[in-house]
Amino acid sequence: MGTGTRTRHQHWTVRAAGTAVVGLVVLGLTPGTASAAPTDAEIAAAEAARDEAAAQVGVLSAQLAEAEAAAAAAHQGAQIALQDYEQTQAAYEAAQAAADAAVAAAAQAEADVAVGVAQVAGYARTTYIQGSTAPGATALLSADGPAQLIERAALLEAAGTHRVDVVAELTVLQAQADQTEQQAQSASVEAEELQEQAAVALADAQAQESSARAQTAALGEQRDAVAAQAEAAGQEVAGMQAEQDAAEAAAARAAEQAAARAAEQAAATQAAQAAQAAQAAAAARSTAPRPVTPAPPTAAAPPRSSSSGSSSSSSGTSTPSTGGVSTGNPTPPPTTTAGAPSASAVQTAITAALSQRGLPYSWGGGNANGPSLGIPPDTRVYGFDCSGLMEYAYAQAGIRVGGTSRDQWYLNRGKTVARADLRPGDLVFWGSGSSYLSIYHVAMYLGDNKVVQAPQSGDVVRVSSMWFGSDYFGAVRPTA
């Protein structure tokens, strides 16, 4: 019984059946099933336990809903922190490249200075050996004629000018060497600072992702335990009620049989009494001095027979379902600013994304070159995260969309697509707020209300139904 009570009519049925069983005890016909049936008190206790379990399920359901919202928020935060890390890491790599270039430039400047120093030293050595700062005069005096004299004079003038240029260039090269060395040192310091920032961002992202996964796992265990408890309690009550219903039916049948036998015995007794009365009347007539008309015998009233039915009622219970909780208030673009898509590029990108179906989700995994191992805690998982899959798919079509979901939106922010204008190949985004920095997930629209995506940890690249919700951020068209 769903209500935990029995009707008054049913209680009277049980009592009537019990009376009939008493009669059967006298006749030695007591049914063996009646003694094993659970009592009303036992069923009431089981129903109380079931109701308590149901109440506990309700409390836990509310707690689980809150915990699920917290886990979802933690996972979104982890995705955003991961993008912070990837962006900072890219800046670090650029700074490191600049530092390497500055070091190379400094080395080249030092080499150029060394050449200039060698030239000046050679000039000084030659002057010292010749004993004059103007050794060209000797060359002019030793000329064979006016023509050779003019030629040697021009050459000496050029050589003198070159010496002056060498000294000036040496001064410039020395200044450049000093400047490039300072740039190299500054770039190295900047790279180190960015690397430290990247490490902090990564640690934060890993902590949030680990927390989200732990919460999800704990929620799954709690769900299983609560569901098992509620199911066991419901099955116990249903079993006890079935046993009692069977016992009551057996008792009712026994009561009917007892009533039938009692009616038969009453009829036999009545017939015997009538026969005895007839015999007595006949004997009286034979001995009486005059005929006496005997009074008709009075028939004994047959015993009343009663029949009782039983009614039962049941009510079902249902567990309310809770929907996913979405935070933030993104405002999807109301109009489409993107042009028509490139059919060939779209088909290439879609084919590339679909070719990765079944590959595991790997946090921080995948890039334009294909799947890869992720970052902790997915260093042993070879696959894609959501943005890595999109980057790879569009790279196969020769389009660079960026390595993070926020970059993929920002770099295509001038090619937005309204919800009603979605076409295959468009990138669709979800975020926890109105800023593009709050974007935490991206997928590729396939048409027919389907997307291909790398959903989350523990899942694989797959085709899913498109969803919107309050955290739908909008869409862009990279091929426009």
C-alpha positions as CSV (number, residue, x, y, z in Angstrom):
1,M,0.0,0.0,0.0
2,G,1.5,3.3,-1.0
3,T,-0.2,5.2,1.9
4,G,1.1,2.9,4.7
5,T,-2.5,2.2,6.0
6,R,-5.1,-0.5,5.6
7,T,-8.8,0.4,5.1
8,R,-11.3,-0.3,7.9
9,H,-13.1,-2.8,5.6
10,Q,-9.9,-4.7,5.2
11,H,-9.4,-4.9,8.9
12,W,-12.9,-6.4,9.3
13,T,-12.1,-8.8,6.5
14,V,-9.1,-10.0,8.4
15,R,-11.1,-10.4,11.6
16,A,-13.8,-12.4,9.8
17,A,-11.2,-14.6,8.3
18,G,-9.7,-15.1,11.7
19,T,-13.1,-16.2,13.0
20,A,-13.4,-18.7,10.2
21,V,-10.0,-20.0,10.9
22,V,-11.0,-20.6,14.5
23,G,-13.8,-22.8,13.2
24,L,-11.4,-24.6,11.0
25,V,-9.1,-25.3,13.9
26,V,-12.0,-27.3,15.5
27,L,-12.4,-29.2,12.2
28,G,-8.6,-29.8,11.9
29,L,-8.5,-27.7,8.6
30,T,-6.3,-24.8,9.6
31,P,-4.5,-23.4,6.5
32,G,-0.7,-23.4,6.9
33,T,-0.2,-20.0,5.0
34,A,-2.0,-17.8,7.5
35,S,0.6,-18.2,10.3
36,A,3.5,-17.1,8.0
37,A,1.9,-13.8,6.8
38,P,3.4,-10.5,8.1
39,T,1.2,-8.5,10.5
40,D,-0.1,-5.0,10.0
41,A,2.4,-3.8,12.6
42,E,5.3,-5.4,10.6
43,I,4.1,-3.8,7.4
44,A,3.6,-0.5,9.1
45,A,7.2,-0.7,10.3
46,A,8.5,-1.5,6.9
47,E,6.5,1.3,5.3
48,A,7.9,3.7,7.9
49,A,11.5,2.6,7.0
50,R,10.6,3.0,3.3
51,D,9.2,6.5,3.9
52,E,12.3,7.4,5.9
53,A,14.5,6.2,3.0
54,A,12.4,8.3,0.6
55,A,12.8,11.3,2.8
56,Q,16.5,10.7,2.9
57,V,16.5,10.4,-0.9
58,G,14.8,13.8,-1.1
59,V,17.4,15.4,1.2
60,L,20.3,13.9,-0.7
61,S,18.8,14.8,-4.0
62,A,18.8,18.4,-3.0
63,Q,22.4,18.1,-1.7
64,L,23.5,16.3,-4.9
65,A,21.9,19.1,-7.0
66,E,24.0,21.7,-5.2
67,A,27.1,19.6,-5.4
68,E,26.6,19.0,-9.1
69,A,26.3,22.7,-9.7
70,A,29.5,23.2,-7.7
71,A,31.3,20.5,-9.7
72,A,30.1,22.0,-13.0
73,A,31.3,25.4,-11.9
74,A,34.7,23.9,-10.9
75,H,35.1,22.2,-14.2
76,Q,34.3,25.4,-16.1
77,G,36.8,27.3,-14.0
78,A,39.4,24.6,-14.7
79,Q,38.8,25.0,-18.5
80,I,39.2,28.8,-18.2
81,A,42.3,28.4,-16.0
82,L,43.8,26.0,-18.6
83,Q,43.3,28.6,-21.3
84,D,45.1,31.1,-19.1
85,Y,48.0,28.7,-18.8
86,E,48.1,28.0,-22.5
87,Q,48.0,31.7,-23.3
88,T,50.7,32.5,-20.8
89,Q,52.8,29.6,-22.1
90,A,52.5,30.9,-25.6
91,A,53.7,34.3,-24.4
92,Y,56.6,32.7,-22.6
93,E,57.6,30.8,-25.8
94,A,57.5,34.0,-27.8
95,A,59.6,35.8,-25.2
96,Q,62.1,32.9,-25.1
97,A,62.4,33.1,-28.9
98,A,63.0,36.8,-28.7
99,A,65.7,36.2,-26.1
100,D,67.4,33.6,-28.3
101,A,67.3,36.0,-31.2
102,A,68.8,38.7,-29.0
103,V,71.6,36.4,-27.9
104,A,72.3,35.5,-31.5
105,A,72.4,39.2,-32.5
106,A,74.7,40.0,-29.6
107,A,77.0,37.2,-30.7
108,Q,77.1,38.5,-34.3
109,A,77.7,42.1,-33.0
110,E,80.6,40.8,-30.9
111,A,82.0,39.0,-34.0
112,D,81.7,42.2,-36.1
113,V,83.5,44.2,-33.3
114,A,86.3,41.6,-33.3
115,V,86.7,42.1,-37.1
116,G,86.8,45.9,-36.7
117,V,89.3,45.6,-33.9
118,A,91.5,43.4,-36.0
119,Q,91.4,45.9,-38.9
120,V,92.4,48.8,-36.7
121,A,95.1,46.8,-35.1
122,G,96.5,45.9,-38.5
123,Y,96.5,49.5,-39.6
124,A,98.3,50.5,-36.4
125,R,100.9,47.7,-36.8
126,T,101.6,48.7,-40.4
127,T,102.1,52.3,-39.4
128,Y,104.5,51.3,-36.6
129,I,106.6,49.1,-38.9
130,Q,106.9,51.7,-41.6
131,G,107.7,54.3,-39.0
132,S,105.3,56.9,-40.3
133,T,101.6,57.7,-39.9
134,A,101.6,58.6,-43.6
135,P,103.3,55.6,-45.4
136,G,101.5,56.7,-48.6
137,A,104.1,59.4,-49.2
138,T,106.7,56.7,-50.0
139,A,104.3,55.2,-52.6
140,L,103.9,58.5,-54.3
141,L,107.6,59.2,-54.5
142,S,108.4,55.8,-56.0
143,A,105.9,56.2,-58.9
144,D,107.4,55.7,-62.4
145,G,105.4,58.5,-63.9
146,P,102.6,61.0,-63.7
147,A,99.9,58.4,-64.6
148,Q,101.1,56.0,-61.9
149,L,101.4,58.9,-59.5
150,I,97.7,59.9,-60.1
151,E,96.6,56.2,-59.8
152,R,98.4,55.7,-56.5
153,A,97.1,58.9,-55.1
154,A,93.5,57.9,-55.7
155,L,94.1,54.5,-54.1
156,L,95.7,56.0,-51.1
157,E,92.8,58.5,-50.7
158,A,90.3,55.5,-50.8
159,A,92.4,53.6,-48.3
160,G,92.5,56.5,-45.9
161,T,88.7,57.0,-46.2
162,H,88.3,53.2,-45.5
163,R,90.4,53.5,-42.3
164,V,88.2,56.3,-41.1
165,D,85.1,54.2,-41.9
166,V,86.5,51.2,-40.1
167,V,87.0,53.2,-36.9
168,A,83.5,54.7,-37.1
169,E,81.9,51.3,-37.8
170,L,83.8,49.8,-34.9
171,T,82.3,52.4,-32.6
172,V,78.8,51.7,-33.9
173,L,79.3,47.9,-33.7
174,Q,80.4,48.2,-30.1
175,A,77.3,50.2,-29.2
176,Q,75.0,47.7,-31.0
177,A,76.7,44.8,-29.1
178,D,76.0,46.5,-25.8
179,Q,72.4,47.2,-26.8
180,T,71.7,43.6,-28.0
181,E,73.2,42.1,-24.9
182,Q,70.9,44.3,-22.7
183,Q,67.9,43.2,-24.9
184,A,68.9,39.6,-24.5
185,Q,69.1,39.9,-20.7
186,S,65.7,41.7,-20.6
187,A,64.1,39.1,-22.8
188,S,65.4,36.3,-20.7
189,V,64.1,38.0,-17.5
190,E,60.7,38.4,-19.1
191,A,60.6,34.8,-20.3
192,E,61.5,33.6,-16.8
193,E,58.7,35.7,-15.3
194,L,56.2,34.4,-17.8
195,Q,57.2,30.9,-17.2
196,E,56.6,31.4,-13.5
197,Q,53.2,32.8,-14.2
198,A,52.4,29.9,-16.5
199,A,53.4,27.5,-13.8
200,V,51.0,29.2,-11.3
201,A,48.2,29.2,-13.9
202,L,48.8,25.5,-14.6
203,A,48.8,24.5,-11.0
204,D,45.5,26.4,-10.5
205,A,43.9,24.8,-13.5
206,Q,45.1,21.3,-12.4
207,A,43.7,21.8,-8.9
208,Q,40.3,22.9,-10.2
209,E,40.1,20.1,-12.7
210,S,41.1,17.5,-10.1
211,S,38.5,18.9,-7.7
212,A,35.8,18.7,-10.4
213,R,36.6,15.1,-11.1
214,A,36.7,14.1,-7.5
215,Q,33.3,15.8,-6.9
216,T,31.9,14.0,-9.9
217,A,33.2,10.6,-8.7
218,A,31.8,11.2,-5.2
219,L,28.4,12.2,-6.5
220,G,28.2,9.0,-8.6
221,E,28.9,6.8,-5.6
222,Q,26.3,8.7,-3.5
223,R,23.7,8.3,-6.2
224,D,24.4,4.5,-6.4
225,A,24.1,4.1,-2.6
226,V,20.9,6.2,-2.3
227,A,19.3,4.4,-5.3
228,A,20.1,1.0,-3.9
229,Q,18.7,1.9,-0.4
230,A,15.5,3.3,-1.8
231,E,15.0,0.3,-4.1
232,A,15.6,-2.2,-1.3
233,A,13.1,-0.4,1.0
234,G,10.5,-0.3,-1.8
235,Q,11.0,-4.0,-2.6
236,E,10.7,-5.0,1.1
237,V,7.4,-3.2,1.5
238,A,6.0,-4.6,-1.8
239,G,7.0,-8.1,-0.8
240,M,5.4,-7.9,2.7
241,Q,2.2,-6.4,1.2
242,A,2.1,-9.2,-1.3
243,E,2.5,-11.8,1.4
244,Q,-0.3,-10.3,3.5
245,D,-2.6,-10.0,0.5
246,A,-2.0,-13.7,-0.2
247,A,-2.7,-14.6,3.4
248,E,-5.9,-12.5,3.5
249,A,-7.1,-14.2,0.3
250,A,-6.3,-17.6,1.7
251,A,-8.1,-16.7,4.9
252,A,-11.1,-15.4,2.9
253,R,-11.3,-18.7,0.9
254,A,-11.0,-20.7,4.2
255,A,-13.8,-18.7,5.7
256,E,-16.1,-19.3,2.7
257,Q,-15.3,-23.0,2.9
258,A,-16.0,-23.1,6.7
259,A,-19.3,-21.2,6.1
260,A,-20.3,-23.7,3.4
261,R,-19.6,-26.7,5.7
262,A,-21.4,-25.1,8.6
263,A,-24.4,-24.5,6.3
264,E,-24.3,-28.2,5.3
265,Q,-24.1,-29.3,9.0
266,A,-27.0,-27.0,9.9
267,A,-29.1,-28.4,7.0
268,A,-28.4,-32.0,8.1
269,T,-29.2,-31.2,11.7
270,Q,-32.4,-29.5,10.7
271,A,-33.4,-32.6,8.6
272,A,-32.6,-34.9,11.6
273,Q,-34.7,-32.7,13.9
274,A,-37.6,-32.8,11.4
275,A,-37.4,-36.6,11.2
276,Q,-37.4,-36.9,14.9
277,A,-40.4,-34.6,15.2
278,A,-42.3,-36.6,12.6
279,Q,-41.6,-39.9,14.4
280,A,-42.7,-38.4,17.7
281,A,-45.9,-37.2,16.1
282,A,-46.6,-40.6,14.6
283,A,-46.0,-42.3,18.0
284,A,-48.3,-39.8,19.7
285,R,-51.1,-40.5,17.2
286,S,-50.9,-44.2,17.7
287,T,-51.2,-43.9,21.5
288,A,-53.7,-41.1,21.7
289,P,-57.4,-42.0,22.5
290,R,-58.5,-39.7,19.7
291,P,-56.8,-38.4,16.8
292,V,-54.8,-35.4,17.4
293,T,-53.7,-33.1,14.6
294,P,-50.1,-32.4,15.4
295,A,-48.8,-28.9,15.0
296,P,-46.4,-28.5,12.1
297,P,-42.9,-28.7,13.2
298,T,-41.0,-25.4,13.5
299,A,-38.1,-25.4,11.3
300,A,-34.9,-24.1,12.8
301,A,-33.6,-20.9,11.3
302,P,-30.7,-21.6,9.1
303,P,-27.5,-19.9,10.3
304,R,-26.6,-16.7,8.6
305,S,-23.8,-16.8,6.2
306,S,-21.7,-13.7,5.6
307,S,-19.3,-13.0,2.9
308,S,-16.7,-10.2,2.9
309,G,-14.6,-8.8,0.2
310,S,-11.4,-6.9,0.4
311,S,-10.3,-3.8,-1.4
312,S,-6.9,-2.5,-1.9
313,S,-5.4,0.8,-3.0
314,S,-2.0,1.6,-4.2
315,S,-0.2,4.8,-5.1
316,G,3.0,5.1,-7.0
317,T,5.9,7.4,-6.2
318,S,8.2,9.2,-8.6
319,T,11.5,10.9,-8.1
320,P,11.7,14.4,-9.5
321,S,14.5,14.9,-11.9
322,T,16.9,17.8,-11.7
323,G,18.3,19.5,-14.7
324,G,21.7,20.8,-15.2
325,V,22.6,24.1,-13.6
326,S,24.0,26.9,-15.8
327,T,25.8,29.9,-14.5
328,G,26.5,33.3,-16.1
329,N,24.5,35.3,-18.6
330,P,26.1,35.2,-22.1
331,T,24.4,37.2,-24.8
332,P,24.6,35.3,-28.1
333,P,24.9,37.5,-31.2
334,P,21.4,38.5,-32.3
335,T,22.5,38.9,-36.0
336,T,24.8,37.2,-38.4
337,T,27.9,39.2,-39.5
338,A,29.7,36.3,-41.3
339,G,29.5,35.7,-45.0
340,A,28.7,32.4,-46.7
341,P,30.9,29.5,-45.7
342,S,33.5,27.9,-48.0
343,A,31.9,24.5,-48.8
344,S,35.3,22.7,-49.5
345,A,36.9,24.1,-46.3
346,V,33.8,23.2,-44.2
347,Q,33.8,19.6,-45.6
348,T,37.5,19.1,-45.0
349,A,37.2,20.4,-41.4
350,I,34.1,18.2,-40.6
351,T,35.7,15.1,-42.1
352,A,38.9,15.7,-40.0
353,A,36.9,16.1,-36.8
354,L,34.7,13.1,-37.5
355,S,37.8,11.0,-38.2
356,Q,38.8,11.4,-34.5
357,R,35.6,9.9,-33.1
358,G,36.3,7.4,-30.3
359,L,39.6,9.0,-29.3
360,P,39.7,9.8,-25.6
361,Y,39.2,13.3,-24.1
362,S,42.6,14.5,-22.9
363,W,42.8,17.7,-20.8
364,G,45.2,20.0,-22.7
365,G,45.7,17.4,-25.4
366,G,45.7,17.9,-29.2
367,N,46.8,20.7,-31.5
368,A,47.0,21.6,-35.2
369,N,49.2,18.5,-35.8
370,G,46.7,16.0,-34.3
371,P,46.1,14.2,-30.9
372,S,48.7,14.3,-28.1
373,L,49.2,13.5,-24.5
374,G,47.5,15.9,-22.2
375,I,48.8,17.8,-19.1
376,P,48.4,16.6,-15.5
377,P,46.2,14.8,-14.6
378,D,45.9,13.5,-18.2
379,T,49.6,13.0,-19.0
380,R,48.9,9.4,-20.0
381,V,45.8,10.1,-22.0
382,Y,46.4,10.5,-25.8
383,G,43.7,12.5,-27.4
384,F,42.0,15.9,-27.7
385,D,40.3,18.5,-25.5
386,C,37.5,20.5,-27.0
387,S,39.6,23.3,-28.5
388,G,42.4,21.0,-29.6
389,L,40.0,19.0,-31.7
390,M,38.7,22.2,-33.4
391,E,42.2,23.5,-34.0
392,Y,43.2,20.2,-35.7
393,A,40.0,20.0,-37.8
394,Y,40.4,23.5,-39.3
395,A,44.2,23.2,-39.7
396,Q,43.5,20.4,-42.1
397,A,41.5,22.9,-44.2
398,G,44.4,25.4,-44.0
399,I,42.7,27.7,-41.5
400,R,44.3,28.7,-38.2
401,V,41.6,29.2,-35.6
402,G,43.8,29.4,-32.4
403,G,44.6,26.9,-29.7
404,T,42.1,27.8,-27.1
405,S,38.3,28.1,-27.3
406,R,38.5,31.8,-26.2
407,D,41.0,32.5,-29.0
408,Q,38.8,30.6,-31.5
409,W,36.0,33.0,-30.7
410,Y,38.1,36.2,-30.5
411,L,40.0,35.6,-33.7
412,N,36.7,35.1,-35.5
413,R,34.7,37.7,-33.6
414,G,33.9,39.6,-36.8
415,K,32.3,36.5,-38.3
416,T,29.5,35.8,-35.8
417,V,26.4,33.7,-36.6
418,A,23.0,34.1,-35.1
419,R,21.3,30.9,-33.7
420,A,18.8,30.7,-36.5
421,D,21.5,30.9,-39.1
422,L,23.8,28.1,-38.0
423,R,25.4,26.1,-40.8
424,P,27.6,23.0,-40.9
425,G,31.2,23.8,-39.9
426,D,30.3,26.8,-37.6
427,L,32.0,26.8,-34.2
428,V,29.5,27.0,-31.2
429,F,30.6,28.1,-27.8
430,W,29.5,28.0,-24.1
431,G,30.6,30.4,-21.4
432,S,29.9,31.3,-17.8
433,G,29.6,35.0,-18.3
434,S,29.3,37.8,-20.9
435,S,33.0,38.2,-21.5
436,Y,34.7,36.0,-24.1
437,L,37.3,35.2,-21.4
438,S,34.5,33.1,-19.7
439,I,34.2,30.7,-22.6
440,Y,34.9,27.2,-21.4
441,H,33.7,24.9,-24.3
442,V,33.6,24.7,-28.0
443,A,32.1,22.3,-30.6
444,M,31.5,22.1,-34.3
445,Y,28.0,22.3,-35.7
446,L,27.2,19.5,-38.2
447,G,23.6,20.5,-39.1
448,D,20.4,18.6,-38.2
449,N,20.8,19.8,-34.6
450,K,24.0,17.8,-34.2
451,V,27.6,18.7,-33.1
452,V,30.9,16.9,-33.0
453,Q,32.9,17.5,-29.8
454,A,35.4,16.3,-27.2
455,P,33.0,16.6,-24.2
456,Q,34.8,16.1,-21.0
457,S,37.1,13.8,-18.9
458,G,36.2,10.2,-19.2
459,D,34.4,10.7,-22.5
460,V,35.5,10.4,-26.1
461,V,35.2,12.4,-29.3
462,R,31.7,11.9,-30.5
463,V,28.6,13.3,-32.2
464,S,26.0,14.7,-29.8
465,S,22.7,16.6,-30.0
466,M,23.1,20.3,-30.1
467,W,22.1,22.2,-26.9
468,F,21.8,25.8,-26.0
469,G,20.7,26.8,-22.5
470,S,21.5,30.0,-20.6
471,D,25.3,29.4,-21.0
472,Y,25.2,29.3,-24.8
473,F,27.7,32.0,-25.8
474,G,27.2,32.1,-29.6
475,A,28.8,30.9,-32.8
476,V,31.4,32.0,-35.4
477,R,32.1,30.9,-39.0
478,P,35.9,30.5,-39.6
479,T,35.4,29.7,-43.3
480,A,33.6,32.9,-44.2
